[in-house]
């Protein structure tokens, strides 16, 4: 689907129609509910828990080995998005292929939840909103509202499931965030990518890695020599207590920093960009990561 990129709107619509007409397979829409398609499974997991039995929810990016930044959509992705009544995309330049596929098959009755637009963000801003607990809550509420707009008869059902997700599903997630914030507030840490930059404030941690360093690693662009030296110095001088890296994007340069952290007895915690394992719910995935971060902080500080 690389050939879809950069086409003008009219040509893109024709191309998308050709792709959809030329591919087979079963429909993702439920005969008894709304068809919801999420570009990424972290938002898809939340949508599925709120939608319950009244909608069919499918996520496009589900493979933990797949880098969402470089994802190449398939013909089936185009077909699946074309069937959606509610499409959830991250936006902020994170999944540019998704809006293009939606534009190729416009539907005035379809609701598109663009997470970046919910928060008034623009290309260049940090797109990893699922790492900000407050933003997660906002997106969950927006999903429930959009489902109710499409299916007013079950508005109360979606609200009840949202309440359950917030008070029960996310209970351990919020408890761990508060516990880490209380116990390890202002502990200096380093991170390989900007995905963690949105969670660190909620955890009360002092993330001192250069933001330009984390952003470049997240986007796959060249890291400056000065930023690399700074990251190395923060490890060797023990300016950080814990090193946190995205195991889905362990480039040779990041692996060198991992080895440097181990050599300097800096505890390491891993995080990922998408659900790991792919069968986990959003909260199961995040709780497991938070537990690893808390364990590394305990190892580093003895608290």
Wavefront OBJ file of the C-alpha trace (Angstrom):
o trace
v 0.000 0.000 0.000
v 3.010 2.329 -0.211
v 1.577 3.486 -3.533
v -1.365 5.147 -1.729
v 0.921 7.671 -0.062
v 1.080 11.144 -1.537
v -1.797 10.731 -3.978
v -4.145 13.705 -4.424
v -7.554 13.355 -2.789
v -9.417 12.330 -5.955
v -6.847 9.761 -7.005
v -6.623 8.477 -3.470
v -10.376 7.917 -3.376
v -10.273 5.994 -6.633
v -7.308 3.954 -5.474
v -8.996 3.154 -2.197
v -12.181 2.119 -3.964
v -10.208 -0.174 -6.236
v -8.463 -1.791 -3.313
v -11.714 -2.342 -1.448
v -13.559 -3.681 -4.479
v -10.727 -6.048 -5.281
v -10.317 -7.729 -1.913
v -12.354 -10.472 -0.338
v -12.861 -11.690 3.200
v -15.566 -11.452 5.808
v -17.033 -8.214 7.076
v -15.928 -7.036 10.484
v -19.295 -5.479 11.241
v -21.544 -7.302 13.691
v -25.086 -7.983 12.514
v -26.320 -6.820 15.931
v -24.024 -3.931 16.694
v -21.836 -1.064 15.632
v -18.658 -1.663 13.656
v -15.713 -0.053 15.455
v -12.204 -0.063 14.007
v -9.169 1.251 15.878
v -5.917 1.905 14.074
v -3.973 0.698 17.142
v -4.836 -1.962 19.687
v -4.256 0.155 22.792
v -7.279 2.268 21.846
v -9.054 -0.800 20.465
v -8.795 -2.593 23.809
v -10.445 0.311 25.611
v -13.161 0.574 22.953
v -13.929 -3.139 23.197
v -14.374 -2.954 26.953
v -16.773 -0.029 26.702
v -18.675 -1.398 23.695
v -19.293 -4.815 25.235
v -21.768 -6.933 23.287
v -23.284 -4.032 21.396
v -20.440 -3.521 18.913
v -17.802 -5.359 16.962
v -14.356 -3.894 17.662
v -11.295 -4.618 15.553
v -7.778 -3.196 15.779
v -5.442 -2.961 12.796
v -2.016 -2.845 14.461
v -1.858 -5.782 16.869
v 1.576 -7.334 16.310
v 3.991 -6.347 19.117
v 6.849 -6.686 16.622
v 5.315 -4.055 14.315
v 6.601 -0.491 14.553
v 3.463 1.690 14.273
v 5.535 4.589 12.905
v 6.529 2.627 9.803
v 3.359 0.557 9.336
v 2.340 -0.192 5.739
v -1.452 -0.723 5.525
v -2.832 -3.675 3.567
v -5.794 -4.035 1.250
v -7.666 -5.690 4.093
v -6.981 -2.686 6.327
v -8.654 -0.476 3.721
v -11.664 -2.783 3.592
v -11.978 -2.971 7.364
v -11.806 0.803 7.794
v -14.359 1.233 5.010
v -16.880 -0.817 7.038
v -16.386 1.173 10.234
v -19.113 3.256 11.786
v -16.694 4.485 14.447
v -13.033 4.779 13.454
v -10.478 5.534 16.150
v -7.160 6.936 14.972
v -4.352 8.353 17.060
v -3.492 11.291 14.827
v -0.686 13.781 15.546
v 1.200 12.303 12.574
v 1.464 8.926 14.303
v -0.700 6.908 11.887
v -1.008 9.074 8.745
v -2.071 6.064 6.678
v -5.369 5.755 8.602
v -6.878 9.159 7.697
v -5.806 8.565 4.087
v -7.673 5.265 3.925
v -10.737 6.829 5.542
v -10.647 9.697 3.049
v -10.512 7.147 0.234
v -13.954 5.868 1.248
v -15.840 8.779 2.855
v -19.038 8.146 4.773
v -20.971 11.050 6.251
v -22.496 8.793 8.903
v -19.118 7.543 10.145
v -17.675 9.083 13.298
v -13.900 9.477 13.301
v -12.367 9.853 16.746
v -8.994 11.466 16.139
v -7.245 11.429 19.512
v -4.863 14.231 18.599
v -7.766 16.502 17.680
v -9.479 15.749 20.994
v -6.509 17.420 22.709
v -5.870 20.097 20.086
v -2.484 18.655 19.155
v -0.507 19.122 15.958
v 2.193 17.234 14.059
v 5.385 17.475 16.070
v 3.615 17.225 19.434
v 4.068 14.069 21.464
v 1.530 11.619 19.960
v 1.749 8.894 22.616
v -1.365 9.978 24.515
v -2.142 6.473 25.794
v 0.789 6.904 28.186
v -0.883 9.889 29.880
v -3.386 8.571 32.463
v -5.557 11.691 32.271
v -5.713 11.439 28.484
v -6.667 7.759 28.712
v -9.652 8.720 30.860
v -10.668 11.448 28.397
v -10.466 9.147 25.374
v -12.476 6.454 27.172
v -15.237 8.977 27.881
v -15.150 10.173 24.269
v -15.503 6.604 22.991
v -18.558 6.082 25.206
v -20.067 9.349 23.954
v -19.461 8.442 20.299
v -20.960 4.967 20.757
v -24.040 6.554 22.312
v -24.355 8.939 19.369
v -24.364 6.008 16.973
v -26.577 3.851 19.159
v -28.716 6.054 21.443
v -30.828 3.090 22.547
v -27.843 1.648 24.425
v -26.405 4.921 25.759
v -26.962 3.824 29.354
v -25.255 0.509 28.662
v -22.135 2.238 27.324
v -22.081 4.603 30.308
v -22.291 1.702 32.755
v -19.473 -0.110 31.002
v -17.383 3.073 31.009
v -17.956 3.375 34.753
v -16.932 -0.253 35.262
v -13.821 0.217 33.137
v -12.839 3.292 35.134
v -13.587 2.031 38.641
v -12.718 -1.668 38.269
v -10.716 -2.179 35.086
v -8.310 0.691 35.738
v -8.283 0.354 39.536
v -4.902 -1.384 39.800
v -3.453 0.882 37.100
v -4.387 4.026 39.032
v -3.332 2.474 42.358
v 0.153 1.711 41.050
v 0.526 5.182 39.550
v -0.390 6.783 42.879
v 1.853 4.393 44.804
v 4.897 5.060 42.630
v 4.241 8.804 42.832
v 4.051 8.664 46.617
v 7.049 6.398 47.183
v 9.486 7.536 44.488
v 8.623 11.177 43.855
v 11.421 13.140 42.145
v 13.661 10.089 41.666
v 15.721 10.845 38.519
v 15.278 8.367 35.674
v 16.255 8.086 32.030
v 14.260 6.788 29.079
v 14.991 5.852 25.507
v 11.802 7.274 23.998
v 9.233 10.015 24.390
v 6.451 7.490 24.964
v 7.493 7.565 28.619
v 7.635 11.355 28.769
v 3.847 11.465 29.139
v 3.684 8.959 31.983
v 6.669 10.142 34.031
v 4.889 13.251 35.431
v 1.951 11.145 36.660
v 4.437 8.837 38.381
v 6.185 11.808 39.976
v 9.503 10.784 38.435
v 12.144 13.258 37.306
v 12.792 12.242 33.701
v 16.102 13.918 32.839
v 16.911 12.400 29.425
v 17.021 15.134 26.758
v 13.598 15.331 25.126
v 15.225 15.692 21.707
v 17.035 12.397 22.343
v 13.820 10.574 23.267
v 11.852 12.147 20.406
v 14.462 11.183 17.794
v 14.500 7.591 19.010
v 10.699 7.436 18.948
v 10.513 8.796 15.414
v 13.469 6.864 14.029
v 15.411 10.001 13.150
v 19.081 10.667 13.777
v 20.060 11.295 17.392
v 22.544 14.119 17.814
v 26.022 13.287 19.056
v 25.558 15.651 21.994
v 22.328 13.955 23.073
v 24.015 10.559 22.895
v 26.896 11.812 25.039
v 24.438 13.284 27.545
v 22.541 9.979 27.801
v 25.794 8.099 28.302
v 27.025 10.559 30.953
v 23.744 10.339 32.856
v 24.309 6.601 33.155
v 28.035 6.511 33.900
v 27.797 9.354 36.433
v 24.778 7.708 38.069
v 22.686 10.799 37.511
v 19.752 8.458 36.856
v 18.550 5.720 39.189
v 16.626 3.661 36.583
v 16.871 3.308 32.806
v 13.586 2.695 30.937
v 13.582 1.616 27.309
v 11.121 0.547 24.630
v 11.918 -3.097 23.894
v 10.023 -2.865 20.592
v 12.612 -0.409 19.320
v 15.926 -1.644 20.704
v 18.243 -0.212 18.056
v 21.985 -0.967 18.245
v 22.473 2.448 19.856
v 19.846 1.717 22.519
v 21.342 -1.717 23.107
v 24.682 -0.029 23.765
v 23.026 2.208 26.354
v 21.333 -0.846 27.886
v 24.723 -2.534 28.199
v 26.171 0.633 29.702
v 23.360 0.725 32.280
v 23.972 -2.903 33.222
v 27.711 -2.298 33.512
v 27.018 0.593 35.877
v 24.457 -1.383 37.896
v 21.574 0.858 36.867
v 18.306 -1.147 37.069
v 16.459 -1.419 33.752
v 12.706 -1.529 33.124
v 11.173 -2.261 29.736
v 8.065 -0.740 28.207
v 6.480 -1.221 24.780
v 4.566 0.960 22.373
v 1.655 -1.418 21.764
v -0.043 -4.176 23.768
v 2.389 -6.887 24.804
v 1.309 -9.625 24.571
v -1.214 -8.746 21.887
v -3.886 -10.681 23.811
v -3.565 -8.444 26.893
v -6.049 -5.732 27.738
v -4.858 -2.151 27.971
v -4.844 -2.277 31.761
v -3.140 -5.689 32.002
v -0.354 -4.410 29.761
v 0.087 -1.145 31.625
v -0.070 -2.747 35.077
v 2.674 -5.227 34.125
v 4.866 -2.352 32.954
v 4.205 -0.276 36.048
v 5.092 -3.251 38.233
v 8.415 -3.589 36.398
v 9.109 0.138 36.829
v 8.239 -0.046 40.527
v 10.499 -3.078 40.976
v 13.395 -1.287 39.285
v 12.845 1.800 41.470
v 12.813 -0.363 44.592
v 16.034 -2.059 43.498
v 17.654 1.312 42.857
v 16.554 3.102 46.014
v 15.774 0.393 48.573
v 12.409 2.018 49.269
l 1 2 3 4 5 6 7 8 9 10 11 12 13 14 15 16 17 18 19 20 21 22 23 24 25 26 27 28 29 30 31 32 33 34 35 36 37 38 39 40 41 42 43 44 45 46 47 48 49 50 51 52 53 54 55 56 57 58 59 60 61 62 63 64 65 66 67 68 69 70 71 72 73 74 75 76 77 78 79 80 81 82 83 84 85 86 87 88 89 90 91 92 93 94 95 96 97 98 99 100 101 102 103 104 105 106 107 108 109 110 111 112 113 114 115 116 117 118 119 120 121 122 123 124 125 126 127 128 129 130 131 132 133 134 135 136 137 138 139 140 141 142 143 144 145 146 147 148 149 150 151 152 153 154 155 156 157 158 159 160 161 162 163 164 165 166 167 168 169 170 171 172 173 174 175 176 177 178 179 180 181 182 183 184 185 186 187 188 189 190 191 192 193 194 195 196 197 198 199 200 201 202 203 204 205 206 207 208 209 210 211 212 213 214 215 216 217 218 219 220 221 222 223 224 225 226 227 228 229 230 231 232 233 234 235 236 237 238 239 240 241 242 243 244 245 246 247 248 249 250 251 252 253 254 255 256 257 258 259 260 261 262 263 264 265 266 267 268 269 270 271 272 273 274 275 276 277 278 279 280 281 282 283 284 285 286 287 288 289 290 291 292 293 294 295 296 297 298 299 300 301 302 303
